[in-house]
């Protein structure tokens, strides 16, 4: 399974490690993903998602139903 947030669509980003001698070597900045269960009160069911920690903060702020609706509108979630 690839490391992609199911709500925001965040993926790994490329960059460089820069040493003290200013030598650059490729690296990846990976997404901080957590597998989490959420209860959706509007539908009365539990949903298990693999989401980034920033998406968890958005869920706490907006609510799970609004975040799921937004992800479907943006085409991230089917």
LUMTOR-617495 format. One record per residue (C-alpha): x, y, z. Coordinates in pm, whole numbers, plus 50000, padded with zeros to 5 digits. Example, Ala and Ser with C-alpha at 12.3 -4.5 7.8 and 13.67 -1.06 7.14 Angstrom:
BEGIN
512304955050780;513674989450714;
***
This chain:
BEGIN
500005000050000;501415033749903;501885061150159;499035084350057;496605101950292;493045090750213;491535124750296;494045150650173;495895130749906;499295139850053;502225119549916;505985117749971;508045147549855;511615147149724;514545167749841;518205166049936;520255157850241;522875185250267;526045176350455;528425199850635;530605200050321;527495209950121;527335176249937;523775169249827;522285134249822;518665126149733;516145118150004;512375116350058;510185135050300;507555108850383;504015116150503;503255110950872;500365086150836;498285069651107;495585042951075;492605056051272;488955046651326;486375074451321;482715073151417;480465091351169;477365102051367;475405111951053;475515076350919;475965058351252;478955037751134;482685034551201;485185042750925;488845032050930;491115055750739;494835059650679;495255096950731;498055121850790;498365138951126;497435172150965;494215155850838;493435144351194;493725180751305;491325190751025;488875163851137;488995177051494;488305212051363;485655205651092;484255171351179;484645137951003;481525140950788;482585174450642;486105161450570;484775130050398;482395151150189;485215174950091;487505145949993;484765131349770;484195165149605;487925169049534;488065134149381;490525120649641;488105095349786;485655073849589;
***
